[in-house]
Amino acid sequence: MKQEAAPAHESIIALMQEAHHGETPSDVIRRKAKEVINKHRHLWKGPPFCPFALADLEGVIVEPAPCDIRSDGRIFPKGKDVYIQYNADQSKERINFTICHELAHTLFPDCYKRERRRTPAEKAEWEFENLCNIAASEFLFPEEEFSFEIGSSPLGANQIANIAARFGASIDATARRVVHLSRLPACVIFAVYNEPKGKAVTSLSVQYAVAHPEFAHSIHPNLRINSKSVANRAYAQQLPIGSSLENWYIRGKWARLRVEAIPLPKFESKETAHLAILVY
């Protein structure tokens, strides 16, 4: 029996009412985020691009949550005002992304029908939250300035760390944006460390990967990373290290890749990734 497709999220359906011909949901949300940026371009400068300032320009009140809200942040209407509240126990970089994510909710026509929180949920809700993450990335890393920063050449681990600091963002969010806007195909791998068992010497494995559309290889979850990779040294020393030309065995074939590795502070990744590995 043919399985029925999951129903689209109501907010995505509302968003697509504003789509131009041929636009996908991600196209629409990126366009609307850029329209907000362009509206305030003469007042909102960076990097870093302050999310608090952008929210203020949009008439949204931002404050730390007065209690445990069981999420990174939330947005809700109160009287004639709109509030974003965030979990103040997060890192500064995570707070910046959280505010951008919550502000992204205002791009949806039905934003104020109910309180929104960042929580895991079913597929439709995940797709909705992913669109908010896309808009958040547009807010935190405006394309014009970010593209100028990265140029057309592959970036090393130290450069990514420096750009993350310059934009007031986490390493993982910065690496994702680099892959999205780079002119050269690359992939950022988020890896986890597990204590070796028995005679095993490999302790790093792929949790998930985000690739440029033209990246030639398919990096799959649970791929074991060679113990001689620079990634292991970066994790052991807790320092950005690169670049290194390495042979990786991927889906039955050898691939020659340049590898850069950057440790992730534990608080930066909700998915518990320990290392960001840039390969190209």
C-alpha positions in Angstrom: 0.0 0.0 0.0 1.3 3.4 -0.9 2.1 5.5 2.1 0.5 9.0 2.2 2.8 12.0 2.4 2.8 13.7 5.8 0.7 16.9 5.8 2.6 20.1 5.5 2.9 22.4 8.5 0.1 25.0 8.6 2.7 27.8 8.8 4.5 26.6 5.7 1.2 26.4 3.9 0.5 30.1 4.9 4.1 31.1 3.9 3.7 29.6 0.4 0.7 31.8 -0.2 3.3 34.5 -0.6 5.6 32.6 -2.9 6.7 33.9 -6.2 6.6 31.7 -9.3 8.9 28.7 -8.8 9.9 29.4 -5.3 10.4 26.7 -2.7 9.7 27.3 1.0 13.4 27.9 1.7 13.5 30.4 -1.2 10.5 32.3 0.3 12.0 32.4 3.8 15.4 33.5 2.5 13.8 36.3 0.4 11.7 37.5 3.3 14.7 37.5 5.7 16.7 39.5 3.1 13.9 42.0 2.8 14.0 42.6 6.5 17.8 43.1 6.4 17.6 45.5 3.4 14.8 47.5 5.2 17.2 48.3 8.1 20.5 48.3 6.2 21.1 52.0 6.9 20.8 51.5 10.7 21.9 47.9 11.3 25.7 47.5 10.8 28.2 44.8 11.3 29.8 42.4 11.7 28.9 41.5 14.3 25.2 42.0 13.5 23.4 42.4 16.8 20.2 40.3 17.0 18.9 42.5 19.8 19.2 45.6 17.6 17.4 43.9 14.7 14.6 42.8 16.9 14.3 46.3 18.3 14.1 47.7 14.8 11.3 45.2 14.0 9.4 46.3 17.2 10.0 43.1 19.1 10.9 43.2 22.8 13.7 40.8 23.8 14.3 39.7 27.4 15.7 36.8 29.3 13.1 34.2 30.3 12.0 34.7 33.9 11.7 31.0 34.5 12.6 27.6 33.0 10.9 27.6 29.6 12.2 24.2 28.6 13.6 25.4 25.4 16.3 27.8 24.0 13.7 30.5 23.3 10.1 31.4 22.6 8.1 34.2 20.9 4.6 35.3 21.8 2.2 38.3 21.6 1.2 40.1 24.8 -1.3 42.9 24.4 -0.1 45.0 21.5 3.5 43.9 21.9 5.5 40.9 20.7 8.1 39.3 23.0 11.1 37.0 22.5 12.3 35.4 25.7 15.5 33.3 25.7 17.3 30.9 28.0 20.0 33.0 29.6 22.1 29.9 30.6 23.2 29.5 26.9 26.5 30.8 25.5 26.4 34.3 24.0 26.8 32.8 20.6 23.9 30.5 21.1 21.7 33.3 22.5 22.4 35.3 19.3 21.3 32.4 17.1 18.2 31.8 19.3 17.0 35.4 19.0 17.5 35.2 15.2 15.6 32.0 15.1 12.7 33.4 17.1 12.7 36.5 15.0 12.4 34.3 12.0 8.9 33.2 13.2 7.7 36.8 12.4 8.3 36.1 8.7 5.4 33.6 8.7 1.9 35.1 8.1 0.4 33.2 11.0 3.2 33.9 13.5 1.0 35.3 16.3 -1.7 32.6 16.4 0.1 30.8 19.3 3.2 30.8 21.4 6.2 29.3 19.6 9.0 27.4 21.3 12.1 25.6 20.0 11.3 22.0 20.7 11.8 18.7 18.8 8.6 17.4 17.2 7.2 15.4 14.3 8.5 15.8 10.7 6.2 18.7 9.8 7.3 20.7 12.8 10.9 19.9 12.1 10.6 21.2 8.6 9.1 24.4 10.0 11.8 24.8 12.5 14.4 24.2 9.8 13.0 27.1 7.8 13.4 29.3 10.9 17.0 28.2 11.2 17.6 29.1 7.5 16.2 32.6 8.2 18.2 32.9 11.4 21.4 32.2 9.4 20.4 35.0 7.0 20.0 37.4 9.9 23.2 36.4 11.7 25.3 36.2 8.6 24.0 38.6 6.0 25.0 37.3 2.6 26.8 40.4 1.3 29.1 40.8 4.2 29.6 37.1 4.9 30.5 36.4 1.2 33.0 39.2 1.3 34.6 37.5 4.4 35.0 34.1 2.9 35.9 35.1 -0.7 36.2 32.4 -3.3 38.8 30.2 -1.6 38.4 27.3 0.8 38.7 28.4 4.4 40.9 26.8 7.0 40.0 25.9 10.5 41.5 28.9 12.1 39.8 31.2 9.6 36.4 29.8 10.4 37.1 30.2 14.1 38.1 33.8 13.5 35.0 34.5 11.4 32.8 32.9 14.0 34.2 35.3 16.6 33.8 38.3 14.3 30.1 37.5 13.7 29.4 36.6 17.3 28.3 33.1 16.2 29.1 29.5 17.1 31.6 27.4 15.1 28.9 25.0 13.9 26.6 27.7 12.6 29.5 29.5 10.9 30.7 26.3 9.2 27.2 25.6 7.9 27.0 29.1 6.4 30.5 28.7 4.8 29.4 25.5 3.1 26.2 27.2 1.9 27.8 30.3 0.4 31.2 29.0 -0.7 31.8 29.0 -4.4 33.8 25.8 -4.0 32.1 22.5 -3.1 32.7 21.5 0.5 31.1 19.6 3.3 31.1 20.2 7.0 31.0 17.0 9.1 29.8 16.9 12.7 31.6 14.1 14.5 31.3 12.5 17.9 33.9 11.0 20.1 33.4 7.6 21.6 35.8 5.8 23.9 37.4 3.0 21.9 36.3 -0.5 22.8 38.5 -3.6 22.8 41.2 -3.3 20.2 39.5 -0.5 18.3 41.7 2.5 17.5 39.1 4.7 15.8 37.1 6.8 18.2 35.6 9.5 16.0 32.6 8.9 13.9 30.2 11.0 11.7 27.0 12.1 13.4 25.7 14.0 10.4 27.0 16.1 7.5 25.9 19.3 5.7 27.2 19.4 2.1 27.4 21.9 -0.7 25.1 20.7 -3.6 28.1 20.1 -5.8 30.2 18.2 -3.2 31.1 15.0 -5.0 30.9 12.5 -2.1 28.1 11.3 0.1 29.2 11.3 3.8 26.9 9.0 5.7 26.2 8.9 9.5 28.3 6.5 11.6 31.2 6.6 9.1 34.4 5.9 11.1 37.1 8.4 10.8 40.6 7.1 10.4 42.6 7.3 13.6 45.5 9.0 11.7 43.2 11.8 10.5 44.1 15.3 11.6 40.6 15.3 13.1 41.7 13.1 15.9 44.6 15.4 16.7 42.3 18.4 16.8 40.0 16.7 19.2 42.9 15.5 21.5 44.5 19.0 21.6 41.2 20.9 21.5 42.6 23.2 18.9 41.7 24.0 15.3 44.0 22.1 13.0 44.5 21.9 9.2 45.0 21.5 6.5 45.8 17.9 5.7 45.4 15.8 2.5 43.9 12.5 3.5 42.5 9.3 1.9 39.0 8.6 3.2 37.2 5.3 2.4 33.6 6.4 1.6 30.9 4.0 0.4 33.3 1.5 -1.1 35.6 4.0 -2.8 38.7 5.9 -1.8 38.5 9.7 -1.9 41.3 12.2 -1.6 40.2 15.1 0.6 41.6 18.1 2.2 40.6 18.1 5.9 40.3 20.9 8.5 39.1 20.2 12.0 37.7 22.4 14.7 36.7 21.3 18.2 33.2 22.3 19.4 32.5 23.4 22.9 29.9 21.0 24.4 27.4 23.8 24.9 27.4 24.8 21.3 25.7 21.8 19.8 22.4 20.4 21.0 23.2 17.3 19.0 26.3 16.6 21.1 28.7 16.8 18.3 32.3 17.3 19.5 34.0 18.3 16.3 33.3 20.2 13.1 35.3 18.8 10.2 35.5 20.7 6.9 36.4 18.6 3.9 36.8 19.6 0.2 
